[in-house]
Amino acid sequence: MTDPTKKVLGIHGNSSYMEFEFSFFTLPMYLLFTPLIYVPITLIIDLRIFAKLMNSKLEKHINVHLFKSICMFQFMCFLFFIADLFHLRLPTTGIFTRWCASVEPNHFIMSLYILTFYINYATMLFPILISLMRLILILSPRNHEKVRVELDSGYKFQNFR
């Protein structure tokens, strides 16, 4: 037990944290395994999008840059899931409590926080990037003359109704 007169600022060296007994039968531990339900399905969908990207290089009517940004977005979402797992889900289970109390303070946890926030902000920017790319495709397509002719013919057809 620690001396009550000694002020402990963190968990480093605190005997109550170093003697912590981890149990698998807690709610955070059960919640740790819930992503096993949806992550494999998400990875299958991501791999199908990536396969479509690889096949789209052969086809001329698919915008490769848009598919690349969608694939990068999905990859960043998966990285965010992994970073979130190590940033929030695993520490709440108590798996690292004894280890954090026994090691010297270092920059590992700070680096983990910085990496998690970087991935989070990068993931939030991808919907803006994809929307911007779609807007550029609508405003200035590569086959502008063909699109203009089709729009004009459709407009004239609607006027004759």
Residue, then its C-alpha position, 0 to 999 in steps of 0.5 A: m500500500t502507498d504512503p498516504t502522505k506521499k502525493v502520487l501524480g500518476i499511475h507510474g510506480n503506484s502499487s495499487y495500479m501495479e497490483f491490478e488484476f485483469s479479468f476477461f469477464t467485464l463489459p469493456m472486454y465483451l465490447l472489445f470483441t463486438p467489432l468482429i461482427y462488422v469488420p470482416i464484412t467491411l473488409i470484404i466490401d473494401l476489397r471488392i472496391f479495390a478490385k473494381l479499381m484495379n479493373s477500372k484501369l482497363e475500362k474507359h468509362i470509369n473515373v480512376h481518380l475517384f475510385k482511388s480516393i474512395c479506396m484511400f478513404q476506406f483504407m483510412c477508415f480501417l486505420f482509424f478503427i485500428a488506432d481507435l482500438f489501441h487508443l480507446r477500446l484496449p485501455t478501457t479493458g484494463i489490459f495495459t494498466r499494470w504495464c503502464a504503471s511499471v514502465e518509465p513514462n515515455h512518448f508511446i501514449m502521446s504518439l498513439y494519441i497524435l496518430t489517432f487524431y491525425i488519422n481521424y482528421a485525414t478520414m474526415l477530409f476524404p468526404i470533402l475531397i470526394s465531393l469536390m472531385r464529383l463537382i469538378l467532374i460535373l462542371s468540366p467533364r473530359n468529353h464536354e462536347k458530347v455531354r453538351v450535345e446530349l443535354d441540349s437534345g434532352y432539353k429540346f425533347q422536353n420542350f416538345r411535350 
